[in-house]
Amino acid sequence: MGNVRLQGRRILALGQSLALHAKGALAGADLELGSVVDLAELPLRPRDLVLIDADAWEAPDLAAAVKTLSALKSCPPVLLVGESLPTGLVRNLLRLDNSDVLEAPFTEEQLLSAVQGLLAAAGPAAASPQAAGESRCWAVTGAVGGAGATTLAIEIATALAARPTGERVCLIDLNLADGAAAAYLGAQAAMRLADFGQAAERLDAAMLQAFITPISKQLDLLAGVRDPGAFDAVSREAVLRMLEVACECYDWVILDVPRHRRPWTLEALAGCDEVLVISELTVPALLAARAYSDEIEHALGSGLKPRIVLNRLASRMFGPAPSMAEAERALQRKAEAGVSSDWEAAAASANLGGPIAQHRPKSKIVKDVQLLVERLAGAPARNSKAA
C-alpha cells in the first residue's frame, strides 16, 4: 500500500491509532508517535509532515497544537484526520501555509493521497541544522576512469547511514555533467546549481532541500540533472557554497569527486577530513593512483595525505593480477584498504537500483567497505569543517 516516495520521509504522528497505518498508507516512512508537546521541538528536529488524529485529543490540546504550529518560522505540512473536526479548529489549521483535513472514516488510498499531496507541495525532505564544526566530510575519487569510485562512494555513504548512531548522511555527486550516482541508486537527480548563476550566496539550508533526493531514512543524495554544459554553467562559488551548507545540515558528507580538476576541486578537497583515491589492480591504474595522490598532497600543502583504496581484489594463487604486496610496491606506499571483487553483486545492484548493501548484504564488497568505514570513522576528524 505504501509508496516509494514516502521512503525516508519523517512523519510526526499525534495519536496512537495512527500507528495502524505504518504498514499501510504510510509504509516506508519514518513514523514517530508523539504528543502535542513534541511540536515545540520541530525547529531542532524537523519533520516532513505532522499528522494529527483529532479524535485522540481534547479541544484545548488541539488548539494548543495549532497555536504552536502557527508560531513556527518554518512549519511542516500538517494533516488533520478524524470524525470530530471542530469548525473553528479546521479554519485555524487551514490558515497554515500547507495543511489539509481528512474526515474519517477514510481508506488507506485516501490517506496516502492526502499525505503525498502535502509532501509534493512542500518539496523534498528537510535536513536538520548541524552545529558548526561537527560534520565530517570525505572525498572519494578515482585514479582512472572506471575504477569504481562512484560505487564505493555509494557504499561508504550507505554504511555510514546504517550505523546505530542515527547520524544523517549526504552523498554529493560532483560529476555535474554526467554523474552516475542517481542512476546507480535508482533515484531521480534534482540538483540545478546553474540556476544560481553568480548569486551563490542565496543558497541556504532551505533552498538546498529543493535539490535533495531522499534515498533512505538517514541518507540523502545531491546529484545534478544530466547536462553536458554543467561544468561551464555552474560557478565555483555555487559549488563551494553548496558544500558549506550541506556540512551545516548533515553529520556526514560524502563527495564523489571527478578525477579531472575543476576550479573548485582543490578547495573542496582541502575542506575534507579524508580523501580516498580508488584504484584498480592494474599497473597503469596503480601508477596513476600514486601520481594522483602525490599531486593532491603537494597541491593542498596542508599535510592531508590521500588514502589509496585498492578496488576489485580477486582471490588467486596464480595469475597476472598483482597481489596486494605487489600493488603497494608499485604505489611506493601502503594502501589503506582493499575491496574484494564481486561483479555479480555490483551489476545486480546497479540494474535493480540501490546500494549493494541493500540487494546483496552478504557481499564481500559490503563487508570490506564496512571495515574501512568503521576504521576511518573511529579516527579523529582532520578538519573542523568541510569546504
Secondary structure as GFF3:
##gff-version 3
##sequence-region A 1 387
A	DSSP	three_ten_helix	4	6	.	.	.	ID=ss1
A	DSSP	beta_strand	10	14	.	.	.	ID=ss2
A	DSSP	three_ten_helix	16	23	.	.	.	ID=ss3
A	DSSP	beta_strand	30	34	.	.	.	ID=ss4
A	DSSP	three_ten_helix	36	41	.	.	.	ID=ss5
A	DSSP	beta_strand	49	53	.	.	.	ID=ss6
A	DSSP	three_ten_helix	54	56	.	.	.	ID=ss7
A	DSSP	alpha_helix	59	71	.	.	.	ID=ss8
A	DSSP	beta_strand	78	82	.	.	.	ID=ss9
A	DSSP	alpha_helix	87	93	.	.	.	ID=ss10
A	DSSP	beta_strand	99	103	.	.	.	ID=ss11
A	DSSP	alpha_helix	108	122	.	.	.	ID=ss12
A	DSSP	beta_strand	136	142	.	.	.	ID=ss13
A	DSSP	alpha_helix	149	161	.	.	.	ID=ss14
A	DSSP	beta_strand	169	173	.	.	.	ID=ss15
A	DSSP	alpha_helix	181	185	.	.	.	ID=ss16
A	DSSP	three_ten_helix	193	196	.	.	.	ID=ss17
A	DSSP	three_ten_helix	200	202	.	.	.	ID=ss18
A	DSSP	alpha_helix	205	208	.	.	.	ID=ss19
A	DSSP	three_ten_helix	209	211	.	.	.	ID=ss20
A	DSSP	beta_strand	212	214	.	.	.	ID=ss21
A	DSSP	beta_strand	219	223	.	.	.	ID=ss22
A	DSSP	alpha_helix	230	233	.	.	.	ID=ss23
A	DSSP	alpha_helix	236	249	.	.	.	ID=ss24
A	DSSP	beta_strand	252	257	.	.	.	ID=ss25
A	DSSP	alpha_helix	265	270	.	.	.	ID=ss26
A	DSSP	beta_strand	274	279	.	.	.	ID=ss27
A	DSSP	alpha_helix	283	300	.	.	.	ID=ss28
A	DSSP	beta_strand	307	313	.	.	.	ID=ss29
A	DSSP	alpha_helix	324	331	.	.	.	ID=ss30
A	DSSP	beta_strand	337	340	.	.	.	ID=ss31
A	DSSP	alpha_helix	343	352	.	.	.	ID=ss32
A	DSSP	alpha_helix	356	359	.	.	.	ID=ss33
A	DSSP	alpha_helix	364	377	.	.	.	ID=ss34
###
